[in-house]
């Protein structure tokens, strides 16, 4: 895969995790994850050189080492870094205000605010750092394990929130 191919397929996808049966957000399609795990799962006792997951086929992220090149330090056989952009942080907040004049400059204000109107979940992306030690072979590779929340700063748990405000101005 080229970097542009990887960028095109990199998105959050909710699907059933075969290990535990729970709906889990993944960052790449299932075939890419499986083949990447296969590519990083090597075995010296297997005739193919790969573990019992099998030989990688189709689309996958390959280890920097190959039969033609053994990477001794970062950048020997593969690019030193690869930047892929995560999906946009998306959130829509809506507020409506109505003022009622009581007399003169005195008024009553009623306001309704809804934060994260569409209840979009913004997952945190933790992309594994690939190395020749098999970090790409982990069963939880490319799983999003946390979502945005900010309880310490704005008391925002990350879901849809609403508030009503009543104010008397004079």
Secondary structure as GFF3:
##gff-version 3
##sequence-region A 1 170
A	DSSP	alpha_helix	3	9	.	.	.	ID=ss1
A	DSSP	beta_strand	13	16	.	.	.	ID=ss2
A	DSSP	beta_strand	23	26	.	.	.	ID=ss3
A	DSSP	alpha_helix	30	40	.	.	.	ID=ss4
A	DSSP	beta_strand	94	103	.	.	.	ID=ss5
A	DSSP	beta_strand	106	115	.	.	.	ID=ss6
A	DSSP	beta_strand	123	124	.	.	.	ID=ss7
A	DSSP	three_ten_helix	135	137	.	.	.	ID=ss8
A	DSSP	beta_strand	146	147	.	.	.	ID=ss9
A	DSSP	beta_strand	161	169	.	.	.	ID=ss10
###
